[in-house]
Amino acid sequence: MISPDTLLRVAPWSRHLKPEEVDAASAGIVERSFAANEHIFLRGDQFDYWTGIVTGLARMSTVSRGGKATTFAGMSAGAWFGEGSVLKNEPRRYDVVALRDIRVALMERPTFMWLFENSVGFNRFLVTQLNERLGQFIGLVEVGRTLDATARLARSIASLFNPILYPNTTRHLEITQEEIGALSGLSRQNANQCLKTLEREGLLRVEYGGVTVLDLDRLRCYGD
């Protein structure tokens, strides 16, 4: 278990819970660390935890039988994911891999279901979360089918600034070009060229060990 104070720090949704609900949630969560490139879980796993990113960066993706990799989303600190699989009590339909050393919070399914059945605040969060996730994946389909590499990279970066899914993100992302490429489905070399294009156009600034976003609105609609 974790302390209620720790829960309030790592889970923004907990601020809308009643004190007794905070206590119940804290009692049902443990923290665990994963090394860079380690799988948190694989597609097909019966992974019975709702998961939050405490520190680090992860990628939600899948690989087809033909070996083609598809990235669904990047997830940074403050993100919680997997509620659909927990609600349906089904195996995971995607892989989640740590892009760097990462620490996660794992809520066991009985605790999740107790909150789902008893907490109005928790259910309001879940409705908003599922709606945002649906919009994110609809956007992913559009990006993958209609936009070039630079636009895909721009949208991938912009997706990390969703205030509902990633509430702890600031305008400066501590992210490497290799990680940006992984989230965009591009090689590091191609990601570098796309970043240079976006920097020349004044949308972001490439810095040592990260990227600072200068014009988030233009980044979100780049390629339209």
N, C-alpha and C positions, 0 to 999 in steps of 0.2 A: 504494500500500500504506500501511498504518498501522503504528505500532509495537506490539509486544506489550503494553506498558504501557497504551497507548490502548485496545487491544482489551479488556483486563481492566476498564477504566473504563466503556466504553460497552456492553459485552455481558456481562451477568451469567452467561450460560450458559457463557462461556469459562473460568470458574473451575473447571469440572469436566473440562477437557481436559488431556491430557498436554503437556509442554513442546513436543514436536515438532508436536503438533496446533495449539497456540497459534501457533507460527511459521507454519504453513501457512495458518491462517485469517487471520492478519494480512497475509500477502502477497497475499491475494485480495480485500481490502476497500479501497475508496476512500470518501472522504467528499465529500458534495455539499450545497450549500445551495439552498433554494427560498424564494421570496417568499410572503407571505400571499396566499391565494386561487389560488396556482399549482398546477396538477396535477402530482403526482409521476409518475403514469401514468393512462391512461384505459382503460376497459373495451375489450377487444379488442387492446390492445398486447401484443406479444411482449417483455415486460420481463424480461430474463433475470438478475434479481438478487433475492436474499433481502435484505430491507430492515429496518434498525433505526432507531428514532428516537433521535438523540443529544440534541437539544434541540428544544423546540417542541411543537406539537399538530397532529394530522392527523385527517381524517375518511375512513372507508371507506364508500362509498355507491354508489348507482346511480340512474339516471333511466330510467323506462319510456318506451316509444314515445309514450305519451300525455302525457308531461311530468311524471309524478308521481315525486318524489324519495323515496328510502328510504335512511335511514342504518343501516348495519350495526354500526358500532363507532367509538368515538373511540380514538385512540392517542396516548399521551404518552411522554415520555422513558423509555427502557428497553424499550419494546415492539419486538418483531421480528415480521414478518408476511410472508405470501406464500409460505410453505414448500410449500403444496399445489400452487400453480402451477409452482413450480420443480421439484418432484418429478415432476410429470406433464408438464413441458415443454410447457405449453399457454398460450394467450393469457389475459390477466387477465379475470376475470368481473365486475369492479367498478372503480370509480374511487377513487383516493386523492388528496385535495386538502389542501394545507397551510392550516390555519385561521389561522396566524400565521407569521411568518418561522421557518423550520425548517432544521435540519441533520440529514442522514441518513447512515447508513453503508450502503454497497452491497456485498454479497458476490457475486462472480461465480458463475455456475452450476457451472463445473468445480470450484471450491473447495468449494462446498456439497456436491456429489456425492462428492468425495473424502472429506470428513468423514463423510457418510452411510454410505459403504462401509467406512470404516476406524476410526471412533471410537465406542467404546461409550458414552462420556459424552455425546457429541453426540446419539446415537440415543435415549438415555434422556430427554434434554431434549425432543427432537422428539415423542416419544410423549406426554409430559406436556403439551406445548404444544398438540398437536392435540386432545387430550382436553378441555383447558380451552376451546379455541376452539369445539369442538362444543357444549359446555355453554352457552357464551355465546350462540351463535346459536339454540339451542333456547329459551333464555330470551327472546331477542329476539322470536321468534314469539309466545310467550305474552304478552309485554308489549304488542305491537302489536295483538293481537286482543282482549284482555280488560280493559285498564286505561285509566283516564282520563289527561288531560294531566299532572296533578301526579304521578301514579304513574309515568308514562313518564319524566318528567324525573328523579324520584328514582332510578329504576333506572338511568338513563343515567349519572348521577353515580356511583352505587355501582359500576357496571361498571368504572370507571377505577381501582378499588382492588383488582382481582384481583392477588394477589401473584405469580402465575406469569406472567401476560401483561404486567403493568405493575409490575415489581419496584422501581422507583425512586420510586414515588408516596408522598408524605407526606399527612397529614390536611389540610393546607392546599393547595388547588389554585389555582394562578395561572391563572385562566380568567375570561373576560368573560361577561356574561349573553348576549351575542350568540352566543358560541361554545357556551355551554350549550344555547341554543335550537337551534343548528345540529345538535348531536349528538342532540337529542331530537325533531327534526322540528317545532319550534315557532318562532313569531316571537319576536323579542326581547321584545315587550310581554307575550305569554303566558308566556314563560319567567320574566319578572320577577314576575308574579302567582303563579306556582307556587312560586318561590323564597321569596316572602313567606309563603306557606302553610306551607312546610316549616320556615321560620325560627320562625314562631309556635308550631309544634309541638315545637320544640327539637331538630330533627334536624341543623340546620346553622346557620352564621352567615354572612350575606352581608357581605363586607368590600370595601373599595376594591381593585379589581383581582383579586378572587378570592373563594373560598368556603372556609370551614373546616368540615369535617364533625365533628359532635359525637356522633352516634349512628349508626355505620355499619351495625350489625345491623338497626336499624329502617328505615334507608334502603333496604337490600337487599330487604326484604320489604314495603315500603310498598304499600298497596293490596290486600293479601291479606285 
